[in-house]
């Protein structure tokens, strides 16, 4: 007897929330939220639900996604990807503001006939709320659903609304129907509709996006309702099991395999401590589900808790080439794991062509800017990781900086960087130091700047050990590695780079939905656009978090 194949959760590690899944023949695609990171959305591909590969980010030009100036954790929220009669439909919301009673949440549609694009120019649909999705009924009609924003008396979550979508004209038509108020768990969002055995099923996310998060289900004989609630709601949650490995379970979607098996994908988080902070952000997990004789959906293993290891479908194994851990900047195209903030990576500020084998960044605005940062970054995807680089940079003043940053948002980061000086006895000298920004307050955490004047190269490294973050530097390369690493500064609190920390600060009414990143950055606050050159970027995970 062959050994049962297993899927290990999370299937998409490190800041990959709000999963939406679709199967097209033998191919599975999951699209996840990216918020202020550009290009917008991540699409992962699988053929066996076990192995996944990041293949593209569809919102790759400003005409589709203009995020200049959007606040942290705004930008593109929960996606919906469907496939109907040879066409991929991708819905997205480009959130412009989210403070106070007023929320600006315009919803758009782009289409493609190939998952890798090109994707069309956007069509505006509505702005009444976020988390929109499309349902293609078997009678040829399609419907657009979204949660309804209700600003009155601080209500916020106004239930779920539905309107018919005309595929030929790519617009909403007819009356708007309010189809669902939500359940006692509250904060109803993330609606998806499915049809089976004459029932319309409405899957929703409720309870918020943290430890009260859950997946709930309702059904009706009519797409317009009324919808009755599942007798054992929520069907997926960890809110009653704080000791569970996978927490924050919610915001889900369903898929049927070629063989008739069903799986749910959903948001999750892996806290460092029980109900603690999640430096890897909100991730994506999977569970096997089953339809029972009462025409309701249940987790196949019983209960409502998701497991670390899940039975895989009986599909041929399909593996992908492993992500490169050591990146040399010899190719014109950057590694797919890098993203920028809010704006495209254009050659006027980031390129590998002006100096062969190096990444060149032209210094622009500060790390607190929501407009034109010069930073590229990749996700922290495990609890123990390391990132390193080699920097060549000749600053002339204290406003010119470059280095390695551990970043959450514009007011939470730790930055190991080189800077210059141009005053008095320090004129023409170069230094290395650390800056920490915590809730808008920038400090230099118990470290005196180290003078590195005359050093052409400096090696920079950061290591996460759970909540602990340690920076290192070296001034020479030894052997095949970068020996001679010396600690710089004390052990820092790395878990401030998490939703859980940020949402409990003074800005607790602002959304906090991303995760920790390792980034390469350059600033020139003088406006002279001095450049920095990076020789390589290395990222390693030190354990599997099992």
Secondary structure as UniProt FT lines:
FT   STRAND          6..8
FT   STRAND          20..24
FT   TURN            25..26
FT   STRAND          27..32
FT   STRAND          37..38
FT   STRAND          42..46
FT   STRAND          53..56
FT   TURN            62..64
FT   TURN            68..69
FT   TURN            72..73
FT   STRAND          75..76
FT   STRAND          80..84
FT   TURN            85..86
FT   STRAND          87..97
FT   TURN            100..101
FT   STRAND          104..112
FT   TURN            115..116
FT   STRAND          123..126
FT   STRAND          133..136
FT   TURN            138..139
FT   STRAND          142..150
FT   HELIX           152..154
FT   STRAND          156..166
FT   TURN            167..170
FT   STRAND          171..180
FT   TURN            184..185
FT   STRAND          189..196
FT   TURN            197..198
FT   STRAND          199..206
FT   TURN            211..212
FT   STRAND          214..220
FT   TURN            223..224
FT   STRAND          228..229
FT   TURN            231..232
FT   STRAND          236..237
FT   TURN            239..240
FT   TURN            242..243
FT   STRAND          247..256
FT   TURN            258..259
FT   STRAND          262..269
FT   TURN            274..275
FT   TURN            279..280
FT   STRAND          283..291
FT   TURN            293..294
FT   STRAND          297..299
FT   TURN            300..301
FT   STRAND          309..311
FT   STRAND          326..329
FT   TURN            336..337
FT   STRAND          339..341
FT   TURN            347..349
FT   STRAND          350..351
FT   STRAND          359..362
FT   STRAND          364..365
FT   TURN            367..368
FT   STRAND          375..379
FT   STRAND          384..392
FT   TURN            398..399
FT   STRAND          400..409
FT   TURN            410..411
FT   STRAND          412..420
FT   HELIX           424..426
FT   TURN            427..428
FT   STRAND          430..438
FT   TURN            439..440
FT   STRAND          441..443
FT   STRAND          450..451
FT   TURN            453..454
FT   STRAND          458..465
FT   TURN            466..467
FT   STRAND          468..474
FT   TURN            479..482
FT   STRAND          486..493
FT   HELIX           494..496
FT   HELIX           499..502
FT   TURN            503..504
FT   TURN            506..509
FT   STRAND          517..524
FT   TURN            525..526
FT   STRAND          531..541
//
